[in-house]
Amino acid sequence: MENKRRNSKKYRSIYENYFKKKIPAGWVVHHIDCNENNNTPLNLIAMPERMHNKMHSLITKHKKFPNRKEIDDFISSWMNE
């Protein structure tokens, strides 16, 4: 568990430094390709934790990893609900 928390801090820091913005409380960083070892900034996207959980349930259901545009569309539709 400690290793996962350390990794979370690492990619949160990468995201904040690259995009020059703080991640709000209650938000998480998602790896677009679902590979937690791929911490390249363009593979990271911040979103509310509740949205992240919903997205992962859809990934599990459909057995497909969405691309960045699909994630952006998902976020837009979720924000408009």
Secondary structure, DSSP 8 states (H G I E B T S, - for coil): -HHHHHHHHHHHHHHHHHHT----TTEEEEETTS-TT---GGGEEEEEHHHHHHHHHHHHHHT----HHHHHHHHHHHHT-
